[in-house]
Amino acid sequence: MDEQKTPDFAGNDPDALLRDRLADALASEASFDGWTRAALASAARGLDLPAGEGERLFPGGPLDVLAYLSRRSDMRMVEDMEKEGVIALKIRDRIKAAVRIRLERHAGQREAARRALSLLSLPFNAPLALKLLYGTVDAMWYAAGDTSTDFNFYTKRATLAGVYSSTLLYWLNDRSPDAEATWAFLDRRIDDVMRIEKLKGQVRSWTNPKRAAARPAARR
């Protein structure tokens, strides 16, 4: 498999608009035909592109397109969070907003997303799947104002990866009005995480030698 090239969203890519159009066209095709090279070729023909242009724009084929769309969605999610002033909310609500915005506005059509997840779940695509998941949760924490640099940097991302992944799977099968069941599920998952973090904080407090020394001795 070809290594996925990091998309250039800084305005330096002369093919950026064309790449955007082709990626969106394939996402529409994928709802019916899956993320295949045949679907990529069909999407290119639908845009009247010259033969071989799809392969030039995305040398790695559909996986390149998936990586491109995921990173573009992460970028747009961050922009939306900044525009809406999410940073002013409590941390719990910032994370909830991040997951909702990513799914509601930037996950694409459910069937295309489901087929993308199936492709990424194949063993030989696992490295890319993990890389994209990390990119998404890292963008969420960035937009939420996280400035940690210690071990918490990694534990926060690992925890959010679990919340986001499980909520994504729930959303894919949710048929409730306005995905209300998904957002209730997300609330429960975040509540679980907050309880665990509170418990961890209490354990750290009681096992900290300095705090332990400051506690009054137990009466005999």
Salt bridges, closest charged atoms under 4 A:
ASP13 OD2 - ARG19 NE 2.94
ASP15 OD2 - ARG19 NH2 3.88
ASP15 OD2 - ARG56 NH1 3.05
ASP20 OD1 - ARG72 NH1 2.85
ASP24 OD1 - ARG72 NH2 2.64
GLU53 OE2 - ARG56 NH2 2.85
ASP74 OD1 - ARG102 NE 2.90
ASP80 OD2 - ARG105 NH1 3.37
ASP80 OD2 - HIS106 NE2 2.83
GLU84 OE2 - ARG105 NH2 2.62
ASP93 OD1 - ARG92 NH1 3.96
GLU104 OE2 - ARG100 NH2 2.99
GLU111 OE1 - ARG114 NE 3.26
GLU111 OE2 - ARG115 NE 3.25
ASP138 OD1 - ARG157 NE 2.69
ASP146 OD1 - LYS156 NZ 2.75
ASP146 OD2 - ARG157 NH1 3.08
ASP187 OD1 - ARG92 NH2 3.88
ASP187 OD1 - LYS96 NZ 3.03
ASP191 OD1 - ARG92 NH2 2.57
ASP192 OD1 - ARG195 NH2 2.53
GLU197 OE2 - LYS200 NZ 3.10
